[in-house]
Amino acid sequence: MAVKFADFGKDAKDLLSKNFHNGVIKIEGKTKSTSGVEFKTDGTQAGDKVAGGLEAKSAVTDGVTFTGKWNLNNLYSGTLALNDKLVPGLKADLDASVSAASGKRSLSLKSTYAKGAFVTTHDIDLEGPTVHGSAVAEVYKGWMVGAQGSYDTGSSKMTGTGFGLSYVGADYKVHSGIVNMDRYFASIYHNVNGGLQTAASLGWTSDGSAPSLTVGTQYALDASSFCKVKIDNTLQMGLSYTTKLRDGVQVTLSSLVDGAALNGGGHKFGLSLNMSA
């Protein structure tokens, strides 16, 4: 089955980026009321910067949900989501936000349509002139091709393009692509077994800049904890350890070590605490 263009290489991307909260302390809590309203609150501290917010999500009716958000920057936003209500296979989100400080507003419509081996997305900024779209088709037994583009209706020209090719096998996934005809990327993800996963990501540009390469692995220590290790071609090494302390409580410890300057300082550490009830 085809996936969205934005999800090409998602498994490799998640393995190499999730659970690495370098230089950040993060706390997140989730609860659900007896009436079915889901609440989420989070806070982060990075250096002298503090961010946080509150979110509430409730079902309006079958297939329709509303999510309201507020953050410490006094930005209020809301999303009305319709899933399979208008057309089977169509998911549509109407997003609106307003800043209490500046009065700036935004309104956008995002939709995804999936039918068998074909998936398209359509994002329209109703306050501006830009339209974003993508399409993916599974052409043969796990092989998928896709394209995305952004069009400025004000200037009547394309402002961004992307093309990709992906293959999903029984235990591995490969993808490659090009963005704006000058940035190239590729990744591979391998589920070695139930407890071990590996991934690699490669990127380069047509201007002759040095390519980037990141490789990493995730290993399950037991049923409730796992560790991750990744390293790139500049010898930046990331380490993380995630464990479930008890039902509904998960903690992640992470670090980023500069392997090219082990005694020079500048290493980063992070902590994330997730609680749910």
C-alpha positions in Angstrom: 0.0 0.0 0.0 1.3 3.4 -0.9 2.2 6.1 1.7 2.3 9.8 1.7 5.4 11.4 0.0 6.4 13.0 3.3 6.5 9.5 4.8 9.1 8.2 2.3 12.1 7.0 4.5 10.1 7.6 7.7 11.4 4.5 9.5 15.1 5.5 8.9 14.3 9.1 9.8 12.6 8.2 13.1 15.4 5.8 14.1 18.0 8.5 13.5 16.1 11.4 15.0 13.6 10.4 17.7 14.7 10.0 21.4 17.6 12.4 20.9 16.7 15.4 23.0 20.2 16.9 23.0 20.6 20.1 25.1 16.9 19.9 26.1 14.9 19.0 29.2 11.4 18.0 28.2 8.3 17.0 30.2 5.1 15.8 28.6 1.8 14.6 30.2 -1.3 13.0 28.7 -4.7 12.3 30.3 -8.1 11.4 29.1 -11.4 12.4 30.8 -14.3 10.0 31.3 -16.2 11.8 28.5 -13.4 11.0 26.1 -11.6 14.4 25.9 -7.8 14.0 25.6 -5.5 16.5 27.3 -1.8 17.0 26.6 0.6 19.4 28.3 4.3 19.8 27.6 7.2 22.0 28.6 10.8 22.2 27.3 13.9 24.1 28.5 16.8 24.6 26.2 19.5 27.0 27.6 17.7 30.1 28.6 14.6 29.4 26.5 11.5 27.9 27.9 8.5 26.7 25.8 5.3 24.9 26.7 1.7 24.4 25.8 -1.7 22.8 26.4 -3.8 20.8 24.0 -7.3 19.4 24.2 -8.8 17.0 21.7 -12.4 15.8 21.6 -14.7 14.0 19.2 -17.4 16.2 17.8 -19.2 13.2 16.1 -18.2 10.0 14.4 -15.2 10.8 12.2 -15.0 14.4 13.2 -12.6 15.7 15.9 -11.6 19.2 17.2 -8.2 19.9 18.7 -7.4 23.2 20.5 -3.9 24.4 21.4 -2.3 27.2 23.4 1.4 27.9 24.0 3.5 30.2 26.1 3.9 32.6 23.1 0.1 33.2 23.4 -0.5 31.5 20.1 -4.0 29.9 19.9 -4.8 27.3 17.3 -7.5 24.9 16.4 -7.9 22.0 14.0 -11.2 20.5 12.8 -10.4 17.1 11.3 -12.8 15.1 9.1 -11.9 11.5 8.4 -13.9 9.6 5.8 -16.8 12.0 6.1 -16.9 13.7 2.7 -15.4 11.0 0.5 -14.2 7.5 1.5 -10.4 7.6 1.9 -10.3 11.4 2.3 -9.0 13.1 5.5 -9.3 16.8 5.7 -7.9 19.2 8.4 -8.9 22.8 8.7 -6.2 24.6 10.7 -6.6 28.1 12.2 -4.4 30.1 14.5 -4.1 33.6 16.0 -1.3 35.3 17.9 -2.6 37.3 20.9 0.6 39.3 20.9 0.8 40.3 17.3 -2.7 39.6 16.0 -1.2 37.6 13.1 -3.6 35.0 11.8 -3.3 31.9 9.6 -5.9 29.6 8.0 -5.0 26.5 6.0 -6.8 23.5 4.6 -4.8 20.2 4.5 -6.2 17.0 2.9 -5.0 13.5 2.2 -6.7 11.1 -0.2 -5.8 7.4 -0.2 -7.2 4.7 -2.4 -5.4 1.4 -2.7 -2.0 2.0 -4.3 -2.5 5.8 -4.7 -2.1 8.6 -2.2 -2.3 12.4 -2.7 -2.0 15.4 -0.4 -3.2 18.9 -1.0 -2.3 21.8 1.4 -3.7 25.3 0.8 -2.7 28.4 2.7 -6.0 30.3 2.7 -4.3 33.5 4.0 -1.5 33.4 1.4 -0.9 32.4 -2.2 1.0 29.1 -1.9 -0.5 25.7 -2.7 1.4 22.5 -1.8 0.6 19.1 -3.3 2.0 15.6 -3.6 1.2 12.2 -5.2 2.5 8.7 -4.6 1.7 5.5 -6.5 2.7 1.9 -5.9 3.8 0.8 -9.3 5.0 -2.8 -8.6 5.2 -5.1 -5.6 6.5 -2.6 -3.0 8.0 -0.1 -5.5 6.6 3.4 -5.1 7.2 6.6 -7.0 6.2 10.0 -5.8 6.4 13.8 -6.5 5.6 16.9 -4.6 5.5 20.6 -5.6 4.7 24.1 -4.3 3.0 26.7 -6.5 2.8 30.4 -5.8 -0.4 31.6 -7.3 0.6 35.2 -6.8 3.7 35.0 -9.0 2.3 32.0 -11.1 5.5 29.9 -10.7 6.7 26.8 -8.9 8.6 27.5 -5.7 9.6 24.0 -4.8 9.8 20.5 -6.3 10.6 17.0 -5.1 10.8 13.5 -6.6 11.3 10.2 -4.8 11.6 6.5 -5.3 10.9 4.0 -2.5 11.0 0.2 -2.0 9.4 -1.6 0.9 10.6 -5.2 1.4 9.8 -7.8 4.0 12.3 -6.5 6.5 13.9 -3.5 5.0 13.0 -0.2 3.3 15.0 1.9 0.9 14.3 5.4 -0.5 16.0 8.0 -2.6 15.1 11.4 -4.1 15.9 14.9 -5.1 14.6 18.3 -3.9 14.6 21.4 -6.1 16.9 19.6 -8.5 20.0 20.3 -6.4 19.7 18.3 -3.2 19.9 14.6 -3.2 19.2 12.1 -0.5 18.9 8.4 0.2 18.3 6.2 3.2 17.9 2.5 4.2 16.2 0.9 7.1 16.6 -2.7 8.1 14.6 -4.6 10.8 17.2 -7.2 11.6 15.1 -9.0 14.1 12.5 -8.2 16.8 15.1 -6.5 19.0 17.6 -4.9 16.5 17.0 -2.2 13.9 19.6 -0.3 11.8 19.4 2.7 9.5 21.6 4.9 7.4 21.0 8.3 5.7 23.0 10.0 3.0 22.7 13.5 1.6 24.6 15.7 -0.9 24.1 18.8 -3.0 25.1 19.7 -6.5 27.1 22.7 -5.4 30.0 20.4 -4.4 29.5 20.7 -0.6 30.7 17.7 1.5 28.1 15.0 1.6 26.5 14.0 4.9 26.2 10.5 6.2 24.6 9.2 9.4 24.3 5.6 10.5 22.6 4.3 13.6 21.1 1.4 15.4 18.4 0.6 18.0 18.6 -2.3 20.3 15.9 -3.6 22.7 17.5 -4.4 26.1 14.3 -5.9 27.4 10.5 -5.6 27.0 10.4 -2.1 28.5 13.7 -0.4 27.5 15.9 0.2 24.5 19.0 2.1 23.5 20.1 4.0 20.4 23.5 4.9 19.0 24.2 7.0 15.9 27.2 8.7 14.4 27.7 11.0 11.3 30.7 11.8 9.1 31.7 14.7 11.3 32.1 12.4 14.3 29.0 13.7 16.1 27.9 10.7 18.1 24.4 10.5 19.6 23.4 8.1 22.5 20.0 7.6 24.0 18.4 5.3 26.6 14.7 4.9 26.9 12.9 2.9 29.6 9.5 2.5 31.1 9.7 3.1 34.8 6.1 1.9 35.3 2.9 1.9 33.4 2.4 5.4 32.0 5.8 6.7 32.9 8.7 6.7 30.4 12.0 8.5 30.7 14.7 9.1 28.0 18.3 10.1 28.6 20.3 11.3 25.7 23.7 12.9 24.8 25.5 14.3 21.8 29.3 13.8 21.9 31.7 15.6 19.6 34.1 12.8 18.7 36.4 15.2 17.0 37.0 17.2 20.2 36.4 14.8 23.1 38.4 17.0 25.5 37.1 20.3 24.0 33.7 20.5 25.7 30.6 21.4 23.8 28.9 18.1 24.4 25.2 18.1 25.0 22.9 16.2 27.2 19.1 15.8 27.4 16.3 14.5 29.4 12.7 13.6 28.5 9.9 12.5 30.8 6.6 11.3 29.4 3.6 10.5 31.6 0.2 9.3 30.6 -2.9 8.2 32.5 
